[in-house]
């Protein structure tokens, strides 16, 4: 049986300054305080509470911890239209939340799509002081990692077909999602139930799939040359788990080629959802990195 989640701050609704579409509102957990700020970004198909144990641990260590439900997920807005989920709009959401909370520079951590978004924000904004990427490596390392990673990423292409995944994923009480993504969870872990409850709400599954449809181009799924991107100049922590069903170790290790200061950590015995499956180790790694 999984340990219960710790007490968390009450979520607050923040209308993101300058968001597209205007008026987009996110649900945000903010531990408050004047300590060094840390922003935590979840992935598919999660919400901010993926980081529940880390929010508590980082706040107890004196950090101000900010964890939004990213657009399309949790209790945040789910705007219609694939174009509203492009990476630029998603990055602007995170920076806009920081602005609304009066936060300037901040440390950043992301998992899954939150990790991909975190790389994009770190490359775009000088406000990020250091970055911890969980599961998903630097975009150049990911796209050039070879056929094993492409095979593991098959679902990204399947998700491109509107209506298909929306029909198959919920079938038989979400049987495919349970067997494909959650084989490493014990029966008492709450995360699969939370994900399924979230995805079952009207429009939520399509909104979550729009992250893939807006940012994964099938025409460039197998690149013909290296992806040209500037190096990441702030310290980076890359974390991968040895039971991940969707990502190879090499795409994370090779991220060192694209970051000037890169530290790699391998978590043994955990599946894809490292913050939930190895909560103590995740908190330990983050606390050490943020020191």
Residue, then its C-alpha position, 0 to 999 in steps of 0.5 A: x500500500x502506498x503511503x498517503x500524500x502529505x498535506x498540501x497548500x490549498x489550490x488557488x486560481x490564477x488568471x495567466x497574464x498575457x495567456x493565449x487564449x486571453x483569460x486562461x486560468x490555472x489551478x496552482x499550489x503555492x507553499x508561500x514564504x520568502x524562501x528560494x522559489x522552485x517550480x514543479x511541472x507535471x506531465x501526462x496525464x497528471x496534475x500538480x499533486x504528482x509532486x505531493x511528497x516533494x512539495x512537502x519536503x522542499x517547503x519543509x527545507x525552506x523553499x517556496x514551492x509552486x506547482x501548477x496544474x498545467x493547461x488541459x490537466x487537473x483543475x486548470x482550464x482546458x481551452x479547445x483547439x490544438x493550436x492552444x497547446x503549442x509549447x510556446x503557449x505552455x511556456x508562457x503559462x509557467x512564466x505568467x504564473x511566476x509573474x502573477x505570484x511576484x516570483x522573478x528567478x526560480x529553480x525548475x523541475x519537470x517530469x514527462x511532458x513537464x520535463x519537455x516543457x522545462x527544457x523549453x523554458x530553460x532554453x528560452x528564459x534566463x529566469x531559470x537558475x537550475x533545472x531538474x529533468x525527470x525521465x525526458x532528456x534534452x530534446x536534441x538527445x531525445x529525437x536523435x536517440x535511435x530506433x529503440x526510443x522511436x519504438x518506445x514512442x509509438x504511442x505519440x504517433x497513435x495519439x495524433x489521430x483525433x477520435x481514435x485514442x479517445x475511443x480506445x483509451x477509456x474502453x473496458x474501464x481504461x484497461x489499456x492505460x492500466x496495463x501499458x502505463x501502470x504495471x509497476x504500481x501496486x494495487x493500493x497506489x492512488x495515482x492511476x485512479x486520479x489520472x483516470x478520474x481526471x481524464x474521464x471528465x468532459x473534454x479532458x482526454x482530448x485536451x491532454x492529447x492535444x499536447x502531443x498533437x500540437x508539438x509532435x510532428x510525424x513528418x519529423x519523428x525520425x529526423x534526417x540530421x541533428x537537431x540544432x539547439x543552443x547548449x543549456x548553460x545552467x546546472x542540470x540534473x537528469x534523472x531516469x528510472x530503470x523500469x520506464x516503459x516509454x524512455x531509454x536511459x541513453x536519451x537522458x545520458x546523452x543530454x550531457x552533450x547539450x548541457x554545460x553542467x550536467x549530472x545524471x542519476x539513475x533510480x533503480x526499481x521505479x517505473x515511469x512516474x518517478x516522483x510517485x514511485x520513488x518519492x523519498x529518493x526524488x525529494x532527496x535528489x532535488x534537495x541535494x541539487x538545489x543546495 
